Amino acid sequence: MRRVSWTLLLAVLLGLLFFSYLFGRPGGVRLGSEASYLMAAESLAFDGDLIFTRADFDRHLLTWLGEPPALTLRSASGGHRITYGVSPAYSLWLAPFVRQWPRQGFAMANCLLLLLVGVGVAVLWQRRRGSTAPALLALCLFLSLLFSSPFVADGGLFLALAALLAFTLLASPGDGRRVDAAALAAGALLALPCVHLFSYGLLVPAAVWMVGGRRRWSLLLAFSAMTVLLVAIPWLASGGLASNGLGDLRQGAQVATFTPATGFPLVDFGADEWRLRLHALAERQTAREVSPVATGGAVYGYAMVDRWLGRHLGILPWFPLVVPLWVAACWLPRRRPLALATLAWSVLLVWQNPFDLELGGPLWAAGRFLPLYAALVASLAYTPAVDSELRGGRWRRSRGDWRAWALRVVWGLAVGVGLWTLPAVWSSPWRAPMALTGTSEASLGALDQGFELPWRRHLPQETTQRRLMHGGTTFGGLVWWSLDGHGWAERQSRRLVIPSDGPSLWLVGSPEPLPEIDAESLLTASGLGVLPTDGASMQLVLQPISGPAGARRHAVGWTHGPSWLYRLQATVSVQVEGSRPPPGHLILHPLIPHP
């Protein structure tokens, strides 16, 4: 049994490593966080620093054949020195692989890290769970979004493996020494996800509860030291001490996300305009801030359903084993805080961002749950004390105990659902990752038609409202929104500009259900017209995505009640007269000037 178990685990991990060498992603970088991590890794690999320069930008353009969709930058010197606004640990791991294999290097680095950590965790598990431990770990990896995460360079896998290894080390009984090596290593590893996202800090109390006595102090000491180090390195690299000494430590570094629409520092404008551009970004982001209280709090309910059951953002569709893992953690006294932290994390995320559950992409938002999932998986590595407690405990007292049978039924159902979901997670190793991680709605439409399974169509369809809140422009009773950034609105003239070089997605909202979904009726209802173009005829074509399921009644932040929202794919049909080059944009303008 041991040989079969190890063969299964190694086949999964080595197969991923092999596919990572063949991996190719047409169309360049898909997620904004990917661009930040990859450009930082390229800067470390070729320049040996974390400073953002024009050479870094040009190198990225040459490698990925296109501008990054977004770039998070940081400066502690008012723009005189700009660095990358991401944690450097993950980029440091990627750097040597990116230097050797510029395009698929990040995937190879992720798969190799998964192989090393997976084998190490399986060895630690085997001492407590016997010969089936590698197979159990392979099951938890294989039946989840964790299996395809190596092909995304946003650090999700890196943080998940840090949490997995940390909680596995904490499950050891300890060596009785004053300074416990396993607790020190676990504390340092836990600092990685907590620095990346503040809400991951809920893992720390759960970890402290798992260990007892003096091991807690070792855990907290290592966690504090690593946290200070991870925060200090980017701050010092961005010129924290070079400008105003320790005064900047109180102010903190300025962090902002730039896109092709805003331009990139040191590329489209000088470094002296950093503060002006930050001020403009702040005005743009707060222009339409509306309190969720305006919706009567209903948006929190919608957001929580999307967080757990949403078709593309939901946790359960992509992590079906969460339910038995959570139930098992609830039945283990030392793991109950971890189960509570899992629920608290989702509540905190929805409370902080009720209108924004993307956090990195419409589909890959589910990947933000990876560290929590990995911690729950690690809870399977029971300590000998817990094993004895379970063997003599009431829930295993007899074979007829309903709790033991209930747990077996939950595990069986979860594994069945996971096997049924697997084709949607990993339909084709070198094509599915691109569809799974794409930010354009065209990729989500492809999932609905090709990779997605029929039962997933009956799940709630999310209506993430990040750009509606921060940049949406309202015309009449309708809302138009570009989900993938392919198009923009001019605030002063209240015009919509749609590039004609590809499809884009629009989210259209109305207080009443719309009888017809076509460009002519929607333009008429919203009071918009197409700006005439010399030498060409341009027409807007709108097609509903996912058929009738594209409509959903949802609470939004700028109305006092729910609105009907429709997901539509927009394309521009161009007919050119003579030899004139086709125009690059279709412009929609209000027929009645806005006062």
N, C-alpha and C positions, 0 to 999 in steps of 0.2 A: 504493500500500500504506500509506503514511503516513496518508493521509486516512481510510482505512478503520479503521486501528488507533486513531487518535484518536477517531473517531466511536464505536467500540465502548466505549472507556473512558469518554467523556463521557456516553454514553447510560446506562451503569450508574450513574455517580455522580449525574447529574442526576435520574435516575429515583428513586433513593433519597431525594434532597432533596425531591422532589415528594411522595413517600409520607409523609415525615416531617411535612409540613404537614397531611396528612389523618389522621395517626396518632391513635388514641384507645385507651386501655387501660381497659376496664371492670374494676371490682374493686379499683382503687387500686394502691398500690405493692406489688410482689411480693417483692423481695429486701431483706434487712436493710441491705446496703451501699447500695442505692439510696436508702433513706430518709435515711441519713446524708449522702450527697452532695447530695441534693435539698434537704433542710432547711438544710444549710450554704449552698447556693446561694441559697435564698430569703432567708436571713438577710443574706447579702452584698447581695442585690439590693434589699431593702426597708429594712434597718436599717444597712447599711454595716459590719457586724462579724461575727465568728464566735462570738459568745457565745450559748449556748443559754438561751432564756427561755421563759416560758409563752406569750408572743405568737408565738414561732416555732412552738410546738407547735400552738396553735389555728389558725394560718394553714395549717399542713400538713393538719390535720383538715378545714378548709373546702375546701381545694383537692382533696384526694384522697378525701374522704368516708370516712375511716376512720383508725384508729391505725396507725402504722408497725409492721411485723412485728418489727423490731428497730432499735435505735439505738445506735451506738457513740459514747461520750462520753469526754471527757478533762478532767482537772483537775490543776493543779500547786499548788493552794492548799487542798487538803483539802476541796473541795466548795464553797468560798465563791465560786468563779468556775468555771463549767463551759463548755467549748467542745466542738466536734465533733472526734471522734477519727479524722478522715480527712485526707489530704493536701489542702491548700487550693487547689492549682493547678487541679485539674479543676473544683472548685466555682466558682472565679473565672471560668473560661471559660464555665460554664453560666449565671452570674448574669444577664447582660443578656438572654439569651433566656428565662429563666424569668420575669423581670419582665414581658416583653411577652406571652409565651404560657405561662401557668402549667403547663398539662398537657403539651402537646407541645413545649414549648420545648427540653427536653433532647435530644429526638430530632433537632430541627432543628439544634441546635448540633453534635451528633455528625456528622450528615450533611454539614454545611458544612465541618467540620474534615476529614472524609474527602475531600471534594472538593478542598480547598486542598492538603492534603498529597499526595493522589494525583496531581494535576496537576504539582506540584513534583517529585515523585519520578520521574514519567514523563519530564519534561524532562531531568533528570539522567541517567536511563537511556538516553535516546535518543542521547546523545553517545557512548555506549559500545556499545550493542546495536543501533543503527540504527532503522529505521522500525517494527519489530515490538515495540519496547519497551512502548508503551502497551497493546497487546493482551495481551502477556505479563503485565503488571501486572493488567489486568482479569481475566485468567484466575485469577491467584493470589487476588485478592479475591473473585471470584464463587464459586469452588468451595471455600468454607470457611465456617466459622462467623463469620468476620470480616464477611461480607456482611450478616448480621442483627444484628450487635453494636451498630449505632447505636441500636437500640430498647431498649437496656438502659443504665441510668444508674449503672453501677457502676465506671466508669473503665477498663474493659478495653480499649475501643477507643482511648481517650486514651493509655494506656500503650503499646499496640501501635504506634500511629502515631509516638510518640516514638522507639521502637526502630527502626522502619522508616526514618525520616528520619535517625537517628543513624548507622546502619550504611551507608546510602546515601552520606552525606557522607564517611564514613571510606573508602569505596571510591575517592574521588578521589585523584589522585596528589599533591596538595598544591601549595602555591605556593612552597615553598622558604624562606619567611620564618621568623624565629626564633619568632614567635608565629603559629601557623596558625589562621586564622579557622574553617575547616571543622572542625578537631579541637576547637576551643573550643566550637562549637555542638553538636557530637556529644557531648562530655562533659557539657554542661549538660542535654541531652535524656536521656541515659542515667540521670541522677540521679532522674528522675521514677519509672520503674518500680522502681528499687532501693530508694527510700525507701518505696514502697508495700508491697513484699514483699521480705524479706531474701534469699530464694533467687534473685531476679532479679539479685543481685550477681554471679552467675556470668557474666553478659554482659560485665562489665568486663574480666576477663583476656582474653576473646576479642577485645574491641575493641582492647585494648592490643597484642595480637599482630598485628592487621591492619595497624597503622600502624608506621612505623619512624622511627628517629632522634629528632629534637627534637619531632616531632608527638606523641609519647607524653606528653611533659611538658605540652604544651598540653591534651591530653585529660584527664589526671589532675588538672591544676589546675582546669579548669572543672568537672569532676565533683565534686571536693572542695568547692569554693565553693558550688555549687548544692545539694549534699547538706546542708551546714551551714545554708543558708538555709531549705530546706524543713523541716528539723527544728526550727529556732529559731522560725519564725513561729507554729506552733501552740502551742509551749511558752510563748512570750511572751504570746500571746493568752489562754492559760488562766491567767495570773497568776503566771508563773514568778518574775519579779522583784518582783511586788507583795506577796508574802507573806513569804518568808524570804530574799530576796536570792539570791545565788548558791548557797546551800545546797541549794535544790531542784534545781539542775542536776546534782548528784551523785545525788540520789534519783530523778530522772526524774518525769515526769508519770504519774498514775494513769489507766489506760484501762480501761473496762469496757463491755460490751454489755448493754443493757437491752431487755426485751420487755414486752408487755402483762401477762404473768403476774407480772413482778417490779415493774412500775410504772416511771415515768420521773421522774428528778430534777426538782425545781421544778414538778412537775405533780401527782403523787400523794403526794409527801412533800417535806419541806423540805430545803434544801441542807445543813443541819447533820447530816443522816442519811447523807451520802455515804459516810463511812468505814464506818459500820455496814452499809450495804447492800453495799459492796465486800467486806467480811468474809463476809457471808452468801453472796454469789456465789462467793467463793473456796472456801468449804466445800462448796457444792453441786457445783462443778466437779471437786473432788478427792475427792468421796465414793466414787466407784467407779473410781478410777484403777487400772488393772491393767497390768503390764508385758507387752509383746508376747512376752517370753520364756516366759510361761505357756502360750502356744500352741505352743511348740517352734519359733517363727519362721515357721510356715506362713502366718501372716497377712500377712507381707511378700510372699510369692508371690502370694496372692490380690489384695493391694492393687496390685501391679505390673501384673497382668493387667487389673484394673479401670481402672488409670490409662491404659493404652494401647489396650485392646480392649473396654472396658466399653460396654454398649449406650447408656447415657446420659452417662457420665462420660468415656468413652474419647477419646483424642486422635485416633487414626486414623479412626474413623467420621466425625468432624467436620472433620478436616484431611487428606483423602486425598493431597494433594500433598506432605505432609511427607516421604514416602519418597524421591521423586526429588530434592527439595531437600536432604535430608540426604546422599544419595549424592553429589550434585554438590559439596556442601560438603566431604565427605571427600576428594574428588579434587583439591581446590584447596588448596595448601599453606597459604595465608594464612587459609583458612576452616576448617581442621580443628579448631582450638580451639572454634569455634562449634558444630560438630557434636558435639564432646565435651561442651560445656556443655549442649546439649539433653538428652543422656542423663543427665548428672550432675544436672540439675534434677529430672527425674522420680524418680531414686533418692533425692535429698535430700528431696523432698516426701513420698515414701512412708516414708522412715526417720523423719522428724519426725512424721508423722501417719498411721500405718498403719491407724488406726481411723476416720480422718476425711479423706475425699477430696472432700467437698462444697466447702468454702471459698467459700460464697456461694449455694448452691442445688444441688439434685440434678442438674439438667441443665446449668446454666450453669457448673458446675465445669470443664467443658471449656474455657470461656473464659479460665481462668487460664493457658492455654498461649499466648494471643494474642501477648504480647511475644516469646516464643521463636520462634513461627511467623513473625512479622514480620521478625525478625532473619535467619532463614533465607531469606525472600523477598528481602531486601536483598542477600544474598550473590550474587544473580544479576547485580548491577551490578559486573561484573569491572573491575578497573583495566586500563589499557592494557598494563601489564607482565604481568599474568596472562593477558590475551588472547593476547599474543605467546607466552607460555609454553605455552598450550594448543595454539596453532596449530603450534608446533614440537615439542610434547611427544609422548610415545609413545602416549597414548591417542587422539590424532587423526592418527597417522602415516599411516594408510591407511584406506580405506573398509571394508576387511575386518576392522578391529580389533574384537574381540568386546566390548571395554569400551564403545566408542562405541555399538555396536548394543544392548548391554544397557541403557545409559542411555536410549536412545530407546524401548525396550520398556517400561521402568519408567515413563517419562513418559506413554506412551500408555495404559498400564493405569491409572495414577493419574487421568488426565483422564477416562477412561471411568467409573471408579468415582465420581469427583466429579460428573459429569453425572447418573449414576444416583442419587446421594445428594441432589442439589439440591432435588427436591420436598420432601424431609424437612426441609431447612434453611429453605426459603423457599417454602412451598406457596401462601400468600396474603399479600401484603405487609402488610395491616392486621389479619390475624388470627393468622398463624403466630407472630409475635414473642411474643404473649401466651402461646401454648401452649408455645413453646420456653423461655420464661423463668419460667414459673409454678413456685412452690415446692411446691404441693400435689400429692399423688400422683394426684389426679383429672386433672391436666393430663398427667401421664406416661401415665395410662391412655388419654387421648385420643390421645396420640402413638402408642401401641401400636395403636390401632384406626384412626386416620385419617391422620396425617401420616407415620407410620413406614413404611418399605418392608419387604417380606417378608424380605429377606436379613438385616436388622438384628435380627430376632427370634432368629436363631441365634447372636448374640453373647452373651458372658457378661452376666448380669444382676447389677448391683452390689448389695451389701448394706452400704451405708455405715453405720458404727456410731457416729457422733458422739454422738447423744443416748442410745444404749445405754450408752456409757461414762460419760457425765456425768449422766444423769438417768433412765436406765431403771430400772424396778422389776421384780424377778423374783417370780413366783408359782409355787410348785411347780417343775416342770421346764420351764416355758414363760416366754418373755420377751414383754412387750407394749411396743410403742414407737410413739409418734405421730411420724411423720416430719415433718409440716407444722406441728406445734405445736398442732393442734386437739384439745385435751385435755391433762390433766396428772395426775400422781400425787401423792398426799399421803403423805409419807414416814412420818409418825408413825403414822397409822392404816392405812397400806398400802392405801389406797383409790384407785381409778381414777375420774376424773371426766371424762365425755364430754359436751360440749355437743350439744344436739339441733338446732342451727340449720344443720347442713350435714355433708357427708361428711368423714371423716378417714381417714388410713392408719395401719395397725398392722403392725408387723413381729413376727411370732410365731415363736419359736424352740423347738426341742425336740431333745434328744439322739438321739431316734429318729424316723423318718418317721411322720407323722400319717396314719392311715387315712381320717379324715373331717375336712373343713374346714368347720365350721359353728359358730355361736355356742354352741349347747347343749353340744356335745361339748368345745369348747375351754374353756368356763367350768367344766365338770365336771372336766376334767383338771387345770386350774390351781387348783381349789379356790376359785372366785369365785362370788358370787351377786349378783343385782340387788337393790339396796336399794328396798323398796316406797315408792311415792309416793302420797299421798292425792289422790283425784280424777282419777287418770290411770293408764293402763297404758302402760309403756314397755318396748320390746323392742329388743335389740341384733341387728342384721343384718350379717353379714360375708360379703363376696364376694371370692374370689381375683382378683387382678389378673394379666392376661396368661395366664390359664388354667394349664395344667400347668407352664409356664415360670416361674410365680411361685415355685416351690420351688427351693432351692439349698442344697447342703451346703457350709458355709463355716466356717472357723476363727474363733472369737470369743474375746474377751479374758478371760472369766470361767469358761471351761471348759478342760479339758486336751486337748481334741480338737475336731474340727469338729462343728457342730450343723446340723440342718435348719432353714432359715429360710423363712418364707412371707410374702409381701406380700399384705395383705388390705385392702380398703376397708370401713370401718365406717360404718354409718348407724344412726340411732336412730328407730324407729317409735313414734309417740306417738298414743294414743287417749284423748281427753279426755272425761270424763263431765260432763254438764250444761254450765253456762256458765263453768266454771273456766278460767282461762288456762293454757295448757300449761306444764309445768315446763321450765326452761332446761337441766337437766343430767340425764344418766343416771349413777348412781353404782354402781360395782362394788366390792364389799367382800369380804374373805376370810371364808369360812365358819368357818374355824378361826383364832382370833386368833394373830397372830405373837408369839412370846415377846420 
